[in-house]
Amino acid sequence: MKMSDTREIKADRATVWAALLSPEVLKECVPGAQEVTGTPEDGFEATVTQKVGPVKATFKGTVTLTEMVEPESLTLSGEGKGGAAGYAKGSADVRLEETGTGTTLSYDVEARVGGKLAQLGSRVVDGFAKRMADQFFTRLQEVIDGPSEDDPEPEAEKKGWLKRMIG
């Protein structure tokens, strides 16, 4: 399954680049992430719990960053094993382009699953993979941009913490 999209982020390219390399940001952005540790150089270890159709599993796996051209592009690759549920693999080619108002983040995602997950059928799995990618990049945008005008207050305080930390 493959998909592509873009996001307009109201931050400079260096800030977006730093966010993509941060285990704290990755933990905040990966849906269902319980733990993300490691470094961009050595890769990250992750524990993620997700429900795909009727199958709920905790995946333990790795995320590696390759083909890094600072601050222009990189490839995020992840692989997780969910025991009897099977496995999930995916990668996202991410490109950052400076604009007058911030940064355009473009991505191409490819995802694969095996085991019980693959038996759910491509419609369920493809929908899940698209939702995961969309949630990750939407959350990344929220973490960097901060609250929007229509956000409820308690949640709004959480958003934009990266910009406050760097700024």
C-alpha positions in Angstrom: 0.0 0.0 0.0 1.4 3.4 -1.0 0.2 6.9 -0.3 1.5 10.5 -0.5 0.5 13.8 1.0 1.8 17.2 2.0 1.5 19.4 5.1 2.1 23.1 5.6 3.9 23.7 8.9 4.3 27.2 10.4 7.9 26.7 11.4 11.3 27.0 9.7 12.8 23.9 8.1 15.4 23.5 10.9 12.7 23.2 13.5 10.8 20.6 11.5 14.0 18.7 10.9 14.8 18.7 14.7 11.3 17.4 15.4 11.7 14.5 13.1 15.0 13.5 14.9 13.5 13.7 18.4 12.4 10.5 20.2 10.1 12.7 22.4 8.4 14.0 19.3 8.2 10.6 17.7 6.6 9.2 20.8 4.1 12.1 20.8 3.2 11.6 17.1 3.1 7.8 16.6 -0.4 6.7 17.3 -0.5 4.2 20.2 3.2 4.7 21.1 4.0 3.7 24.6 7.7 4.2 24.5 10.3 5.5 22.0 13.9 5.5 22.9 17.2 5.9 21.0 19.0 8.3 18.7 18.8 9.3 15.1 22.3 7.8 14.5 21.6 4.4 16.1 17.9 4.2 15.4 14.9 4.1 17.8 13.3 1.3 19.7 9.5 1.6 19.9 6.6 -0.1 21.6 3.2 0.6 20.0 -0.2 -0.8 20.8 -2.8 -0.7 17.9 -6.1 -2.2 17.0 -6.5 -3.2 13.3 -10.1 -4.4 12.7 -10.7 -7.1 15.3 -7.0 -7.6 16.0 -5.3 -5.7 18.9 -1.6 -6.1 19.4 1.4 -4.6 21.0 4.2 -4.2 18.5 7.9 -4.0 19.5 10.2 -2.8 16.8 12.6 -0.3 15.5 12.6 2.9 13.6 15.6 3.9 11.5 16.5 7.2 9.8 18.4 6.8 6.5 19.2 8.8 3.4 19.4 11.9 5.6 20.2 15.2 3.7 20.0 17.9 6.4 17.6 19.7 6.5 16.0 18.6 3.2 15.0 15.0 3.3 15.2 11.7 5.1 13.6 8.2 5.1 11.9 7.0 8.3 11.6 3.1 8.2 9.8 1.1 10.9 9.4 -2.6 11.5 7.4 -4.1 14.4 6.4 -7.6 15.5 3.1 -8.1 17.2 3.4 -11.8 18.2 0.5 -13.9 16.9 -1.0 -10.8 15.2 1.9 -10.7 12.8 4.1 -7.9 11.7 4.0 -4.5 10.2 6.7 -2.7 8.1 6.6 0.7 6.6 8.7 3.6 5.4 8.1 7.2 4.7 10.3 9.3 2.4 10.0 12.8 3.8 11.0 16.1 2.0 11.1 19.5 3.6 10.9 22.7 1.5 11.2 26.2 3.0 8.3 28.5 2.0 7.6 32.1 2.8 5.3 31.2 5.7 7.1 28.1 7.0 7.9 24.6 5.7 6.1 22.3 3.2 6.5 18.7 4.4 5.8 16.1 1.6 5.8 12.4 2.2 5.5 9.1 0.4 4.5 6.2 2.6 4.7 2.5 1.8 3.3 -0.1 4.3 3.2 -3.9 4.5 1.7 -6.3 7.0 1.9 -10.1 7.5 0.4 -12.8 9.7 -3.1 -12.4 11.0 -3.1 -8.8 10.0 -2.7 -9.7 6.4 -5.7 -12.0 6.6 -8.0 -9.0 7.4 -8.0 -8.0 3.7 -6.4 -5.1 1.9 -9.4 -2.8 2.4 -9.1 -2.9 6.2 -5.3 -2.9 6.2 -5.0 -0.1 3.7 -7.5 2.1 5.6 -5.6 1.5 8.8 -2.2 2.3 7.2 -3.6 5.5 5.7 -5.1 6.5 9.0 -1.8 5.9 10.9 0.2 8.0 8.4 -2.3 10.8 8.5 -2.5 10.8 12.3 1.3 10.8 12.6 1.9 13.8 10.2 -1.2 15.7 11.6 0.1 15.2 15.1 3.7 16.3 14.0 2.2 19.4 12.5 0.2 20.1 15.8 3.3 19.6 18.0 5.4 22.0 15.9 2.7 24.6 15.1 1.0 24.9 18.5 -2.7 25.4 19.1 -5.0 26.5 16.4 -7.8 29.0 17.0 -10.5 26.4 17.4 -8.7 24.0 19.8 -10.1 23.4 23.2 -7.9 24.9 25.9 -6.6 21.8 27.8 -5.4 20.1 24.6 -4.1 23.4 23.2 -1.6 23.6 26.0 0.1 20.4 24.9 0.5 21.5 21.4 3.4 23.6 20.3 5.6 22.4 23.1 8.5 21.8 20.7 8.5 25.3 19.4 8.5 26.7 22.9 11.3 24.3 23.9 13.5 25.3 20.9 12.5 29.0 20.8 
